Every structure is written in C-alpha cells, then in structure tokens.
Amino acid sequence: MTITSYGTGAYRAAKPNEFVSTRAQFDDLQRQLDTKQRSTSYGDLGIDRRVSLDLNGKMAQIDSWLSGIELTSVNLKLQTASVENFTKLANETRNDTRSNSYVPSASGRSSPQVLAEEKFKQTLDLLNIAVNGRYLFSGKTSDTQPTLGYNEIINGDGAGRDGLKQMIDERRQADLGSGQGRLTVGGAGTTATIAEEVPAQPYGFKIVGITGSSAALATTFNPGPPADASANVASQPSAGDTVRIQLKLPDGTQEEVVLTARATGTTGSNSDSFEIGVDANATAANLRASIGAALGKQANTTLSAASSQVAAQEFFAGSPSNPPKRVPGPPFATATLPPSNTGAAATKTVIWYRGDDGSDSARNTATVQVDQGQTVGTGARANEEAFRVGLAQFAIMSVENFPAGDTNSQARYEAMAARVGEKLGFGGTTQKPAELITEFGSAQSALSSAKERHQSTKGYLNTTLASVENVTTEEVATQILSLQTQLQASYQVTSMLSKLSLTNYL
C-alpha cells in the first residue's frame, strides 16, 4: 500500500525536479535568443521536422546546381575570350594579306609572315588555357594539354616524327614533279599537246579545258583520266589571238593559263605569249615552248601555294586516332599512290592535337547539370574546324620562304597570300569563330537563366524554412519573461517554506 506524502515534505521532494526542468527551458530559450534557431535537432521540431528535411534537401540541391553554374560560367567566359582573341588574330593576318606586302628580304620572309608566326604561337597558348588543372579545349581528356608547342609542330620532335615543314616539302615535290606540275608538253609539226601522267595519280595540275580564240588555233580536249589536250595551228594566227588552258589545282582552285600570239620579231615573256613564226610549224614550236614555260611558272607559284594548303590541311586534320596522311616515298616527285596514314606513315608524323578526338559534338564533351532535367554542354576541342583552318594559315605563312633572288618569289608570295586571306575569311560551310562564340554565348545564357531561377526559388525556400526553424526575438523574449516570472515565484515560495518551523507555524 502506497502512502502519498502531503504537506511541505511532499512539496520539497517534488520541487527540485521542476526547478531543473524549468532551468533547462530557460537555458534553451537563451540559446534560441542567441541563434534564432528553434531547435538543435530535427526531432525537436516535432511535426515540422518533415517540412524542414524536405526544404533543406531542396536547398542543398539548388546549392549544388549553383556551385556548378558558378564554376562553369568562369570556364565559358575564358573560352569565349580565347575564341574572340583568335578571331582578332585571324582578321589581322587576313588584312595583312590584302595589301601588296611582299618586300624582298635577306631572310626570305616578309613582315606579315613574321607576325603570323607570333599569332600562331599566341593561338596555341589560347588553346592550351587551363583552369584549376582542367584544360578547356581538350574535350573529355581535360587533364591533357591539347596541343604541342610551336617548334614540335613545325619541325618535328627530333625522334623520327616529322613536322609540318617536312610534310609541305614532300607534298610540293609530289605536285611539281619534274617542274611542270606532273604534266607533259609534246606534239610535232603544227600541234602542241599537254597530257597528264599515265597512270592517273592525284598530284599536280589536272587539265579541265582548252580553248582557242580563232579558227587558226583549233583545240581538242579529252577529259580522261588521265586527261590530255591539244592545240593545232591550222593557219597562222593573228597577233592577239589566244590559247587558254584551264587547270585544276590540288586545293580545288582553278587557274587559267593564257598565251597570246605576238607579231614576228617582237619580244615578250614566253610564260604568257608566243611568237608567230615564219610558218605554222614554227608557230606551233613557239607555242609548245610557251606552254612549257607557262606551266613551269604556274607550278612554282600557284601550284606551290596550293600544295602548301593541301599539306597543311592534312597535317592539322591529324589526331591521335587519325594520323596525318603522307605522300608515299621517297621518291616523292614520282609518287603515284594517294597520300596514306597506314603502315609506317602512321608513326612518321607528330600529332599536333593531343586531346579527345571523338566523333561526338565538342560541346557535349563537358556538361553541367543546371536543373532537374536540364544539362548544358560547355566543352570545346582545339581541333575544331575553325581552329584547324586558322592554325594552318598561320603555319603556312610562318614556314614559307621567298628568296630575294628567285624571280618567282613575288608571284608565289601573292598566290600564297591570296589563299591565306580567302581561308581566313571562313567562307562557305567552313565553321566560323563566330559560331563558336554564339554557342558559348547560348550556353552562358542558359546558365544565367538557371542561376536567376534558382536564386529566386532559394529565396522563397529560405523564407519558408525560416518560418519552420527560426524564432523571432519578440517571441523568445516573451517566453523568457514568462518563465522568469514563474521561476521567481517558485523560488520565493520555496524560500518561504524553507524557513517554516513549528515555532513559526504556532
């Protein structure tokens, strides 16, 4: 049987526990006043703990997205700046090629060529930019520097792998052949003939047509392959009559050789005119000599420039999984098989680009998730077409040499400059630097929109979360004041009871 205590003894036995509990409440309220937090654990939030957990989870996800957006925005800005600087360098070189900038020099290089070399090096630096150990133009292999240095690209690595300069030289030998662009000039009597080599091969000039301006110069054309053409001096031509030979070059451009008949006894350049002889046979002989001279000049000027373009294009198309194609040889001047990158050729050339060379979109090589169902591509590769075209033109300008004593130097320089200027215009379907800037800008816009959206959502969630987890100063102060009053009253009663005795009671 339990006997319940009454009177002051019972009060004294129960009151200490209540004091401890009340004191703990007072301490917790002081903590709330200092931290503005309702509790130190989710459990103390009661039924609101689910709301708090859900909101905090959403906030953590948003913070993760915002962190990724912030880091990627920096990368995009640097990538855009690199492309903008590359565009500026390309435009400057293009402007340099528009004027008559050829000036004979002891070094064999003009001022625009020297500047192009520096632009080539600057472009490599732009493409090798890295942030926090991540190369921005290396695709998926962000830990690999995307390009080799200038010297290795131009001169090779010194360990058996050739650079661009050697490739240009080999291709030029293959295109020029014996000096007339792999064409043979022949004929007898009143006929002058031009023929491509047999068997057909992919180098040098390709004949695409021949015309005479009068009945005195009858022409025929066989498209082949291999193609051939002829001009027959049916009768003595008049001064001013012409024979026009249309030629296709390895880079896809065309040139027309125009040979004009000049009066007997007059002088002129054999590369653009022929003298009317004493009879049709003599005139045909002069025409054959002029065709040979014209082809020789074109081979050493326009064909040489076109050959450099093809070699540079092949070189910069090379990648770790697709080595540059090389002319089979030596000897190269008599090569008949097309350029190849199989067998020994696969290991003979330096690979200028060392990054990821997959077939997927360069933008997809680096992505960032900016929302639940939204991923933005921000990757880039240094071997994208716009960069390859620009680097090839800078390189051609850098390595070509035009000796002051060579009578063909100015014409060859002008042929080179014309092609470089045209390529740096990024015409036709060629990828343009502006397209890269637009794509990076679009990605930046997507990131900015997502950031703004998340910051707005985060503000709303913060407000909602604060109503669950936080307390107001006024609310806590009121509770403290109420608890303080209760404690003070309890202490006063306890104090009075502690002094109570039988004498005082009586």
JOLINTA-V238756 format. One record per backbone hydrogen bond with DSSP energy under -0.5 kcal/mol. CO is the residue of the C=O (numbers start at 1). NH is the residue of the N-H. E is the energy in kcal/mol with one decimal. If there is no record, write none. Layout:
<<CO;NH;E> <CO;NH;E>>
This chain:
<<2;4;-0.6> <7;11;-1.6> <8;12;-2.7> <9;13;-2.1> <10;14;-1.8> <11;15;-2.3> <12;16;-0.8> <14;17;-0.5> <14;18;-1.2> <15;19;-2.3> <16;20;-2.2> <17;21;-2.4> <18;22;-2.6> <19;23;-2.7> <20;24;-2.2> <21;25;-2.1> <22;26;-2.3> <23;27;-2.5> <24;28;-2.4> <25;29;-2.4> <26;30;-2.0> <27;31;-2.1> <28;32;-2.5> <29;33;-2.2> <30;34;-1.8> <31;35;-3.1> <32;36;-2.3> <36;471;-1.5> <41;44;-0.5> <42;45;-1.6> <43;46;-1.2> <45;48;-1.4> <46;49;-1.8> <47;50;-0.7> <48;52;-2.4> <49;53;-2.8> <50;54;-2.4> <51;55;-2.5> <52;56;-2.7> <53;57;-2.0> <54;58;-2.1> <55;59;-2.4> <56;60;-2.2> <57;61;-2.0> <58;62;-2.3> <59;63;-2.6> <60;64;-2.0> <61;65;-2.2> <62;66;-2.9> <63;67;-2.2> <64;68;-2.1> <65;69;-2.5> <66;70;-2.3> <67;71;-2.1> <68;72;-2.4> <69;73;-2.3> <70;74;-1.3> <71;75;-1.6> <72;76;-2.7> <73;77;-2.1> <74;78;-2.0> <75;79;-2.6> <76;80;-2.8> <77;81;-2.2> <78;82;-2.1> <79;83;-2.2> <80;84;-2.5> <81;85;-2.3> <82;86;-2.3> <83;87;-2.6> <84;88;-1.9> <85;89;-2.3> <86;90;-2.5> <87;91;-2.5> <88;92;-2.2> <89;93;-2.1> <90;94;-2.4> <91;95;-2.3> <92;96;-1.8> <93;97;-1.3> <94;98;-0.6> <95;98;-0.9> <95;99;-0.7> <99;101;-2.1> <101;103;-0.5> <105;108;-0.5> <105;404;-0.6> <108;402;-2.9> <110;114;-1.9> <111;115;-2.5> <112;116;-2.1> <113;117;-1.8> <114;118;-1.4> <115;119;-2.2> <116;120;-2.3> <117;121;-2.0> <118;122;-2.5> <119;123;-2.4> <120;124;-1.9> <121;125;-2.0> <122;126;-2.3> <123;127;-2.2> <124;128;-1.3> <126;129;-1.0> <129;136;-2.0> <131;134;-1.7> <133;135;-0.6> <134;131;-2.4> <135;138;-0.8> <137;382;-2.0> <138;141;-1.2> <138;356;-2.0> <140;142;-1.7> <141;144;-2.1> <142;135;-3.4> <146;354;-3.5> <146;355;-0.7> <149;153;-2.1> <150;154;-2.4> <151;155;-3.0> <152;156;-1.7> <153;164;-2.8> <154;165;-2.1> <160;162;-0.6> <161;157;-1.6> <161;158;-0.6> <162;350;-2.7> <163;167;-1.5> <164;168;-2.6> <165;169;-1.9> <166;170;-2.4> <167;171;-2.4> <168;172;-2.4> <169;173;-2.1> <170;174;-2.1> <171;175;-2.2> <172;176;-2.8> <173;177;-2.1> <176;179;-2.4> <176;180;-0.6> <176;181;-1.4> <176;182;-0.9> <180;183;-0.6> <181;205;-2.0> <182;197;-1.0> <184;195;-1.9> <186;193;-2.7> <188;191;-2.0> <190;233;-3.3> <192;231;-2.7> <193;186;-2.3> <194;229;-2.9> <195;184;-2.6> <206;248;-3.2> <209;246;-2.6> <211;244;-3.2> <214;217;-1.5> <216;218;-0.6> <216;234;-1.6> <216;235;-1.1> <218;232;-3.8> <220;230;-2.3> <221;223;-0.5> <222;228;-2.3> <227;196;-2.6> <228;222;-3.1> <229;194;-2.9> <230;220;-2.1> <231;192;-2.5> <231;233;-0.5> <232;218;-2.1> <232;234;-1.8> <238;241;-2.3> <241;261;-3.5> <242;213;-2.3> <243;259;-2.6> <244;211;-2.4> <244;246;-0.5> <245;257;-3.0> <246;208;-2.6> <246;209;-1.1> <247;255;-2.5> <248;206;-1.8> <249;252;-2.1> <253;249;-3.1> <255;247;-3.1> <255;257;-0.5> <256;258;-0.6> <257;245;-2.6> <257;259;-0.6> <258;260;-0.5> <259;243;-2.2> <260;274;-2.0> <261;240;-2.9> <262;276;-2.5> <263;266;-1.7> <269;272;-1.5> <269;273;-1.2> <272;260;-1.9> <274;262;-2.5> <275;277;-0.6> <279;283;-2.5> <280;284;-2.5> <281;285;-2.1> <282;286;-2.4> <283;287;-2.4> <284;288;-2.5> <285;289;-2.1> <286;290;-2.2> <287;291;-2.6> <288;292;-2.1> <289;293;-2.2> <290;294;-3.0> <291;295;-2.7> <292;296;-2.1> <293;297;-2.2> <294;298;-2.7> <295;299;-2.5> <296;300;-1.6> <297;301;-0.5> <298;301;-0.8> <298;303;-2.8> <299;304;-0.6> <301;305;-2.1> <302;306;-2.6> <303;307;-2.5> <304;308;-1.8> <305;309;-1.6> <306;310;-2.1> <307;311;-2.4> <308;312;-2.6> <309;313;-2.4> <310;314;-2.4> <311;315;-2.4> <312;316;-2.6> <313;317;-0.9> <315;318;-1.4> <319;322;-1.3> <322;319;-1.6> <326;340;-2.6> <332;335;-1.5> <340;326;-2.8> <342;345;-1.3> <343;346;-1.3> <344;347;-1.5> <345;348;-0.9> <348;162;-3.7> <350;352;-0.8> <352;148;-1.8> <352;354;-0.5> <361;364;-0.7> <362;365;-1.5> <363;366;-1.0> <363;378;-0.6> <363;379;-2.3> <366;378;-3.7> <366;379;-0.9> <368;370;-0.6> <368;376;-2.6> <371;374;-0.8> <374;370;-2.2> <374;371;-1.3> <376;368;-2.0> <380;139;-2.2> <381;384;-1.2> <384;387;-0.7> <384;388;-2.3> <385;389;-2.8> <386;390;-2.1> <387;391;-2.9> <388;392;-2.3> <389;393;-1.9> <390;394;-2.4> <391;395;-2.6> <392;396;-2.5> <393;397;-2.2> <394;398;-1.8> <395;399;-2.5> <396;400;-2.0> <403;406;-1.4> <405;407;-0.6> <406;409;-1.6> <408;412;-2.8> <409;413;-2.8> <410;414;-2.6> <411;415;-2.0> <412;416;-2.3> <413;417;-3.2> <414;418;-2.3> <415;419;-1.6> <416;420;-2.7> <417;421;-2.7> <418;422;-2.0> <419;423;-2.5> <420;424;-2.4> <422;425;-1.0> <422;427;-0.6> <423;426;-1.9> <427;430;-1.6> <432;435;-1.2> <432;436;-1.2> <433;437;-2.2> <434;438;-2.3> <435;439;-2.3> <436;440;-2.7> <437;441;-2.6> <438;442;-2.5> <439;443;-2.1> <440;444;-2.5> <441;445;-2.3> <442;446;-2.1> <443;447;-2.2> <444;448;-2.5> <445;449;-2.5> <446;450;-2.2> <447;451;-2.6> <448;452;-2.5> <449;453;-2.3> <450;454;-2.7> <451;455;-2.5> <452;456;-1.9> <453;457;-2.3> <454;458;-3.0> <455;459;-1.9> <456;460;-1.8> <457;461;-2.7> <458;462;-2.6> <459;463;-1.8> <460;464;-2.3> <461;465;-3.2> <462;466;-2.3> <463;467;-1.4> <464;468;-0.8> <465;468;-0.7> <465;469;-3.0> <466;470;-1.9> <469;38;-4.4> <472;476;-2.1> <473;477;-2.7> <474;478;-2.2> <475;479;-1.9> <476;480;-2.7> <477;481;-2.5> <478;482;-2.3> <479;483;-2.6> <480;484;-3.0> <481;485;-2.0> <482;486;-2.1> <483;487;-2.8> <484;488;-2.6> <485;489;-2.4> <486;490;-2.5> <487;491;-2.9> <488;492;-2.2> <489;493;-2.4> <490;494;-2.7> <491;495;-2.6> <492;496;-2.4> <493;497;-2.7> <494;498;-2.2> <495;499;-0.9> <496;499;-0.7> <497;500;-1.0> <501;505;-3.0> <502;506;-2.7>>
